[in-house]
């Protein structure tokens, strides 16, 4: 086993009091751990350096407020994982979905670094290369499990980093291990010379870039092919291969910079990378951060201005508190200019103002408010979709599926979250190309997706399988969401980590009202009354993530109407 990073409670306490040597020791001993976790979870993306820097900055800034010094390692690993997730969400928002979810160049990803810097060969090399075939959620789990097998983390620390119980962490680790073993089989089969002709045919349309989707497709052949399966007889379990492996060395530039910052009781915050690649466009709080953080906060001096940033320990605020004080000579203040009275502006339609807000569940036994009766005509649905087994309504079940809705009337979108198949990151469905007006008029189906269907189990997941994670500010979906359209719009399924099925169907006003006004009846699966959202005019809410643009990959994480 590799030796765990050395630290003691006294060192953490001293660092919390601003002791520079203690800060230096903590940063030096834990930097390799953080770098390897972030590198593997992010697949070696160039922003790894920035995420590591940001993690260590938060550690230095927050260690003074750490309540339990004995939990330091769990705390620092949890911060690293939170930074990875924040990076992924910001990247998804700032870039197109396809680009954000794409893999790094295989020539420069973390698998290649692992193979090169640790001198791996044989099955250890195959195992490292197999990590390229995992999706983002699996790479997060793998990054932590790899450190556990290498002796760097305990199972309790792994579970804390995932934000779950040790029992649930064990389930997630086991599933990731299973997918890694499947990927190892694919890697070996593809590397065989000569390659199996049937495998070559199955991979004919593959572009050569490893992915979760192609792992699934090619593994079917490998599993069922006698020739390919016969090459797997000597595969050693991954934990035996990884046990005792060292860590990938931290690049000298990063290590030197962070250690020097620690010696001066300061650590650099992002100077490029995330900021240069559109964090501001993604609405991230990181976009406006200064470039130095001390144990007490952050101080930056430039042009005679001192900027002090206060960071809350453990859970940094979405918006930092910034105090600006001038160190330059202060001249006499000028009297404020009088602003000339403006001509009253024309009354603007309130349409589109009530969007993108999370809301609390109403009491289960509260009947809905009256539902305004809007004029209806014919609603038509087309696009690229399948059909639901239940009623034959158009259904979009895969990423890239969409329905285009035209006409005037009510539309139901029924949510199916198949958490037994896949959980984790949730990428919101998007409404694009809006012509006319679209309102979110009611929520029903007898339940919200976070209502319990069994103790500890909701329609968002369970302790055994994991839970769906909504992005910040996203409304909790109800089983049935009802909309009113007067024009045309396209709804896209953008699923990635989570398995989502959306069924779309025209509805009459009466059908909507009958749904949301049904009395709670657990025997019939109706757990609560529905909710009326419609105000009857343009003040009614607009669905989340709706835009007049037509490219679903570029819909911002706020509605643009």
C-alpha positions in Angstrom: 0.0 0.0 0.0 1.1 3.5 -0.7 1.7 5.6 2.4 -1.2 8.0 3.2 -0.5 11.7 3.4 0.9 12.5 6.8 -0.8 15.1 9.0 -2.0 15.3 12.6 -4.6 17.3 14.4 -2.0 19.7 15.8 -0.9 20.6 12.3 -4.4 21.3 11.2 -5.0 23.5 14.3 -1.8 25.4 13.7 -2.7 26.0 10.0 -6.1 27.2 11.2 -4.3 29.8 13.3 -2.3 31.0 10.3 0.9 29.1 10.9 2.7 29.2 7.6 4.8 26.1 8.1 1.7 24.1 9.0 -0.1 25.4 5.9 2.9 24.5 3.8 3.0 21.0 5.2 -0.8 20.4 4.6 -0.6 21.7 1.0 2.6 19.8 0.2 1.3 16.5 1.6 -2.2 16.6 0.1 -1.5 18.2 -3.3 -0.7 14.9 -5.0 -3.9 13.4 -3.7 -6.1 16.3 -4.9 -4.3 16.4 -8.3 -4.8 12.7 -8.9 -8.5 12.8 -7.9 -9.3 15.9 -10.1 -7.2 14.6 -13.0 -8.9 11.2 -13.1 -12.4 12.6 -12.5 -11.9 15.3 -15.3 -10.2 12.8 -17.7 -7.1 15.0 -17.8 -8.8 18.1 -19.1 -6.5 21.1 -19.3 -8.6 22.8 -16.6 -7.4 20.2 -14.0 -4.7 22.7 -13.0 -7.2 25.4 -12.3 -9.5 23.1 -10.3 -6.6 21.9 -8.2 -5.6 25.5 -7.5 -9.1 26.5 -6.6 -9.4 23.5 -4.3 -6.2 24.3 -2.4 -7.3 28.0 -2.2 -10.5 27.0 -0.5 -8.6 24.7 1.8 -6.2 27.4 2.9 -9.1 29.9 3.2 -11.4 27.6 5.1 -9.1 25.6 7.4 -9.5 28.1 10.2 -13.2 27.3 10.4 -12.9 23.5 10.2 -14.9 22.2 13.2 -13.3 18.7 13.4 -9.5 18.8 12.6 -9.6 15.0 12.5 -11.8 15.1 9.4 -9.3 17.2 7.4 -8.7 14.6 4.7 -12.4 13.9 4.2 -13.0 17.6 4.0 -10.3 18.3 1.5 -11.4 15.5 -0.8 -15.0 16.6 -0.6 -13.9 20.1 -1.6 -12.0 18.7 -4.6 -15.0 16.7 -5.7 -17.3 19.7 -5.3 -14.9 21.8 -7.5 -14.9 19.1 -10.1 -18.7 19.1 -10.2 -18.9 22.9 -10.3 -16.4 22.9 -13.2 -18.5 20.3 -15.1 -21.8 22.3 -14.6 -20.1 25.6 -15.6 -18.6 23.9 -18.7 -21.9 22.4 -19.7 -23.5 25.9 -19.4 -20.8 27.8 -21.2 -20.2 25.3 -24.1 -22.4 23.2 -26.3 -23.6 20.0 -24.7 -21.7 17.8 -27.2 -18.5 19.7 -26.6 -18.9 19.8 -22.8 -19.5 16.1 -22.6 -16.8 15.1 -25.0 -13.6 13.4 -24.0 -10.2 14.9 -23.8 -7.7 14.1 -26.5 -6.5 10.5 -25.9 -2.9 11.6 -26.4 -3.1 14.0 -23.5 -5.7 12.6 -21.1 -5.1 11.4 -17.6 -5.0 7.7 -18.7 -2.0 8.6 -20.9 -0.3 10.5 -18.1 -0.8 7.5 -15.8 0.6 5.1 -18.3 3.6 7.3 -19.1 4.5 8.7 -15.7 4.1 5.4 -13.8 5.6 3.3 -16.5 2.6 1.0 -16.7 2.6 -2.0 -19.0 0.5 -5.1 -19.5 -2.8 -5.4 -17.7 -2.1 -2.2 -15.6 -1.8 -0.3 -18.8 -5.0 -1.8 -20.1 -6.8 -0.9 -16.9 -5.6 2.7 -17.2 -6.7 2.9 -20.8 -10.1 1.4 -20.0 -10.9 4.5 -17.8 -11.4 6.4 -21.0 -14.5 4.4 -21.7 -16.4 5.5 -18.6 -18.9 8.3 -18.3 -18.4 11.4 -16.1 -20.2 10.0 -13.0 -18.2 6.7 -13.2 -15.0 8.7 -13.5 -15.8 10.5 -10.3 -16.3 7.3 -8.4 -13.3 5.7 -10.0 -11.0 8.6 -9.1 -11.9 8.0 -5.4 -11.9 4.2 -5.5 -8.5 4.2 -7.2 -7.1 6.3 -4.3 -8.8 3.9 -1.8 -7.1 0.9 -3.5 -3.8 2.7 -3.6 -4.0 3.3 0.2 -4.6 7.0 0.0 -8.2 7.0 1.2 -10.4 5.0 3.6 -13.9 3.9 2.6 -15.3 6.4 5.1 -13.4 9.2 3.4 -14.5 8.0 -0.1 -18.2 8.0 1.1 -17.8 11.5 2.5 -16.5 12.7 -0.8 -19.5 11.2 -2.6 -21.8 12.8 0.0 -23.4 9.4 0.8 -23.3 6.5 3.3 -20.6 3.9 3.2 -23.3 1.3 2.2 -24.4 3.4 -0.7 -20.8 4.2 -1.6 -20.1 0.5 -1.8 -22.9 0.0 -4.3 -21.7 2.8 -6.5 -18.1 1.5 -6.3 -19.2 -2.0 -7.3 -21.1 -0.7 -10.3 -18.2 1.4 -11.4 -15.9 -1.6 -11.0 -18.2 -3.6 -13.2 -18.1 -1.0 -16.0 -14.4 -0.8 -15.7 -14.0 -4.5 -16.1 -16.3 -4.4 -19.1 -14.2 -1.6 -20.6 -11.0 -3.6 -20.0 -12.5 -6.4 -22.0 -13.3 -4.0 -24.9 -9.8 -2.6 -24.7 -8.2 -6.0 -24.9 -10.5 -7.2 -27.8 -9.8 -4.1 -29.8 -6.1 -4.5 -29.4 -6.0 -8.1 -30.5 -4.1 -8.9 -33.7 -5.7 -9.9 -35.9 -8.9 -8.2 -34.7 -12.0 -10.4 -34.7 -13.8 -9.8 -38.0 -17.2 -9.5 -36.4 -15.8 -7.0 -33.8 -14.4 -5.0 -36.7 -17.8 -4.9 -38.3 -19.5 -3.9 -35.1 -17.0 -1.0 -34.7 -17.2 0.1 -38.3 -19.1 3.3 -37.5 -16.9 4.0 -34.4 -14.8 7.2 -34.7 -12.0 5.8 -32.6 -12.8 8.0 -29.5 -13.6 5.9 -26.4 -17.0 6.6 -24.9 -19.6 5.2 -22.6 -22.0 4.6 -25.5 -19.5 2.6 -27.5 -18.4 0.6 -24.5 -21.9 -0.7 -24.2 -22.2 -1.4 -27.9 -18.9 -3.2 -28.3 -19.2 -5.1 -25.0 -22.2 -6.9 -26.3 -20.1 -8.5 -29.0 -17.2 -9.2 -26.7 -19.5 -10.9 -24.2 -21.2 -13.1 -26.8 -18.2 -13.8 -29.1 -16.3 -17.0 -28.2 -13.1 -15.8 -29.8 -13.1 -12.4 -28.0 -14.3 -13.8 -24.7 -11.5 -16.4 -24.8 -8.9 -13.6 -24.6 -10.2 -12.5 -21.2 -9.4 -15.7 -19.2 -6.3 -14.2 -17.6 -7.6 -10.8 -16.6 -6.6 -10.0 -13.0 -9.2 -8.1 -10.8 -8.6 -4.4 -11.1 -8.1 -3.9 -7.3 -5.1 -6.2 -7.4 -3.6 -4.3 -10.3 -4.0 -0.9 -8.7 -3.0 -1.8 -5.2 0.3 -0.2 -4.3 0.5 2.0 -7.4 2.0 5.4 -6.8 0.4 8.6 -7.7 0.8 10.5 -10.9 3.3 13.3 -10.1 2.1 16.8 -9.9 3.6 19.1 -12.6 6.4 21.1 -11.2 4.9 24.4 -12.1 1.7 23.8 -10.2 3.5 22.3 -7.2 6.0 25.1 -6.9 3.4 27.8 -7.3 1.1 26.4 -4.7 3.9 25.7 -2.2 5.2 29.2 -2.6 1.7 30.6 -2.0 1.3 28.4 1.1 4.6 29.7 2.5 3.3 33.2 2.3 0.0 32.1 3.8 -1.8 32.6 0.4 -2.8 30.4 -2.4 -3.5 31.4 -6.0 -7.0 31.3 -7.3 -7.9 30.8 -11.0 -5.8 32.9 -13.3 -6.9 31.3 -16.6 -8.5 28.1 -17.8 -12.0 28.3 -16.4 -12.1 32.1 -16.5 -10.7 32.3 -20.0 -13.2 29.7 -21.3 -16.4 31.3 -20.4 -17.1 31.0 -16.7 -18.6 34.4 -16.7 -20.9 33.4 -19.5 -21.9 30.4 -17.5 -22.9 32.6 -14.5 -20.3 31.1 -12.2 -19.3 32.9 -9.0 -15.7 32.1 -9.9 -15.7 34.6 -12.7 -15.1 37.6 -10.5 -12.7 36.2 -7.9 -9.5 38.0 -7.1 -6.2 36.1 -7.5 -5.0 35.6 -4.0 -6.5 34.0 -0.9 -5.2 34.1 2.6 -6.1 32.1 5.6 -8.4 34.9 6.8 -9.8 35.8 3.4 -8.4 37.2 0.1 -6.4 40.2 -0.6 -5.4 41.7 -3.9 -3.5 45.0 -4.5 -3.6 46.6 -7.9 -3.6 50.2 -8.9 -3.9 51.4 -5.3 -7.1 49.4 -4.6 -7.3 46.7 -2.0 -10.0 44.0 -2.6 -10.8 41.9 0.4 -12.8 38.7 -0.2 -14.3 36.7 2.7 -14.8 33.0 2.1 -17.1 30.9 4.3 -15.3 27.6 5.4 -16.4 24.3 3.9 -19.3 25.6 1.8 -18.1 28.7 -0.1 -20.9 31.2 -0.9 -22.2 31.4 -4.5 -21.4 35.1 -4.4 -18.3 36.2 -2.4 -18.5 39.1 -0.1 -16.3 41.8 -1.6 -15.1 45.0 0.2 -13.3 47.6 -1.8 -11.2 50.2 -0.1 -8.8 52.7 -1.9 -5.3 53.0 -0.7 -4.7 56.0 -2.9 -5.2 59.6 -1.7 -8.8 60.4 -1.4 -10.0 63.6 -3.0 -13.0 65.6 -1.8 -16.1 63.9 -2.9 -18.0 65.5 -5.7 -21.7 66.2 -5.2 -23.9 63.7 -6.9 -25.2 64.7 -10.2 -28.9 65.2 -10.5 -30.5 62.7 -12.8 -32.9 64.4 -15.2 -36.4 63.1 -15.0 -37.1 60.4 -17.6 -40.0 60.3 -19.9 -42.3 57.5 -18.8 -41.5 54.4 -20.8 -44.1 52.5 -22.6 -45.6 49.7 -20.7 -43.7 46.5 -21.4 -45.4 43.1 -21.5 -44.5 41.1 -18.4 -44.2 37.9 -20.5 -41.1 35.9 -19.7 -40.4 37.5 -16.3 -41.4 34.6 -14.1 -38.9 31.9 -15.0 -36.1 29.6 -13.7 -37.1 29.6 -10.0 -37.1 26.5 -7.7 -40.2 26.2 -5.6 -41.3 24.4 -2.5 -43.9 21.6 -2.5 -47.4 22.8 -1.4 -49.2 20.9 1.4 -50.4 17.6 0.0 -54.0 18.2 0.9 -54.2 21.7 -0.4 -56.6 21.7 -3.5 -55.3 23.6 -6.5 -56.4 27.2 -7.3 -58.9 27.6 -10.1 -57.4 26.9 -13.5 -57.9 29.8 -16.0 -59.6 28.6 -19.2 -57.5 29.6 -22.2 -58.7 29.3 -25.8 -57.7 26.1 -27.5 -57.6 24.9 -31.1 -55.5 22.1 -32.6 -52.1 21.0 -31.3 -49.8 19.0 -33.6 -46.6 17.1 -32.5 -43.8 16.0 -34.8 -40.0 15.7 -34.7 -37.6 12.9 -34.0 -39.1 10.6 -31.4 -40.5 7.2 -30.6 -43.9 6.3 -29.1 -44.8 5.4 -25.5 -45.9 1.9 -24.8 -48.7 3.4 -22.7 -51.1 5.2 -25.0 -48.9 5.6 -28.0 -48.1 9.2 -27.3 -44.8 10.7 -28.8 -41.9 9.9 -26.5 -38.4 11.2 -26.4 -36.2 8.8 -24.6 -32.6 9.4 -25.7 -30.3 12.4 -25.9 -30.9 14.1 -29.2 -34.6 13.1 -29.5 -37.0 16.0 -29.8 -40.6 16.9 -30.5 -41.8 20.0 -32.3 -45.2 21.3 -31.0 -47.4 23.7 -33.0 -50.8 25.1 -32.6 -52.9 26.6 -29.7 -53.8 24.5 -26.7 -52.7 22.5 -23.7 -49.8 20.1 -23.7 -48.8 17.5 -21.1 -45.1 16.4 -20.6 -45.0 13.3 -18.5 -41.7 12.7 -16.7 -40.1 9.2 -16.4 -36.9 9.1 -14.4 -35.5 5.6 -14.7 -33.2 5.8 -11.7 -32.9 2.0 -11.6 -31.1 2.2 -14.9 -28.9 5.3 -14.4 -28.6 8.1 -11.9 -26.3 11.1 -11.3 -25.9 14.2 -13.4 -29.2 15.7 -14.7 -29.1 17.8 -17.8 -32.3 19.8 -18.2 -34.6 19.3 -21.1 -34.6 22.5 -23.3 -37.3 24.4 -25.2 -35.9 26.0 -28.3 -37.1 28.0 -31.4 -40.1 29.5 -29.6 -42.4 31.4 -31.9 -45.4 32.9 -30.1 -45.9 32.3 -26.3 -45.5 29.3 -24.0 -46.7 29.1 -20.4 -46.3 26.6 -17.6 -49.9 26.4 -16.4 -50.0 23.5 -13.9 -48.2 20.6 -12.3 -49.9 17.3 -11.5 -49.8 13.5 -11.9 -50.6 13.0 -8.2 -47.0 13.5 -7.1 -43.7 15.4 -7.3 -40.7 13.4 -8.3 -39.2 13.9 -4.8 -42.3 12.4 -3.1 -41.6 9.1 -1.3 -42.9 5.9 -3.0 -41.3 3.9 -0.2 -39.3 4.8 2.9 -36.2 6.6 1.7 -37.1 5.9 -2.0 -38.5 8.6 -4.3 -39.0 8.9 -8.1 -35.5 10.5 -8.1 -33.7 7.4 -6.7 -32.9 5.3 -3.7 -30.1 4.8 -1.3 -29.2 1.5 -3.1 -29.1 2.9 -6.6 -28.2 6.5 -6.0 -30.2 9.7 -6.7 -30.7 12.1 -9.6 -28.9 15.5 -8.9 -30.7 18.6 -10.2 -28.7 21.7 -11.1 -29.0 24.6 -8.7 -32.2 26.6 -9.2 -34.0 23.9 -11.2 -37.6 23.3 -10.3 -38.5 19.9 -8.9 -40.5 18.1 -11.7 -43.9 16.7 -11.1 -45.0 13.5 -12.8 -47.1 15.5 -15.2 -46.3 19.0 -16.2 -48.8 21.0 -18.2 -48.1 23.8 -20.6 -50.2 26.1 -22.8 -48.8 27.0 -26.3 -49.9 29.6 -28.8 -47.4 29.2 -31.6 -44.6 26.7 -32.1 -41.7 25.3 -29.9 -39.3 22.3 -29.8 -38.6 20.3 -26.7 -35.3 18.4 -26.5 -34.2 15.5 -24.4 -30.5 16.2 -23.4 -30.0 13.2 -21.0 -26.5 12.2 -20.0 -25.9 10.8 -16.5 -29.6 10.2 -15.8 -31.9 8.0 -17.8 -34.9 10.3 -18.7 -38.1 9.5 -20.7 -40.4 12.3 -21.7 -43.9 11.6 -23.1 -45.6 14.5 -24.8 -49.4 14.7 -25.6 -52.1 17.3 -26.4 -54.6 17.8 -23.6 -57.9 19.6 -23.1 -58.5 22.1 -20.3 -60.8 19.5 -18.7 -58.1 16.8 -18.7 -55.7 19.1 -17.1 -58.2 20.1 -14.4 -59.2 16.5 -13.7 -55.6 15.6 -13.2 -54.6 18.3 -10.8 -57.9 18.4 -8.9 -57.9 14.6 -8.1 -58.1 14.0 -4.4 -55.1 12.4 -2.7 -55.6 8.6 -2.6 -52.5 6.5 -1.9 -54.3 3.4 -3.0 -54.5 4.8 -6.5 -51.0 6.3 -6.3 -52.3 9.9 -5.9 -50.1 11.3 -3.1 -51.1 15.0 -3.4 -53.3 17.5 -5.2 -51.8 19.2 -8.2 -50.7 22.8 -8.4 -52.2 25.6 -10.6 -49.5 28.0 -11.9 -51.5 29.8 -14.5 -52.4 33.4 -13.7 -54.6 33.6 -16.8 -52.4 36.4 -18.4 -48.8 37.0 -19.5 -47.7 36.9 -15.8 -48.1 33.1 -15.9 -44.7 31.3 -15.6 -42.7 30.4 -18.6 -41.0 26.9 -18.6 -37.4 26.7 -17.5 -34.7 26.9 -20.2 -36.8 28.2 -23.1 -35.2 30.3 -25.8 -35.9 31.6 -29.3 -32.6 30.1 -30.5 -32.8 26.8 -32.3 -29.6 25.0 -31.1 -30.3 23.0 -27.9 -26.6 22.8 -27.1 -26.5 26.6 -26.7 -29.5 27.2 -24.5 -28.3 29.1 -21.4 -29.2 27.9 -17.9 -31.8 30.7 -17.8 -34.7 31.2 -20.0 -34.3 33.7 -22.8 -37.7 34.8 -24.2 
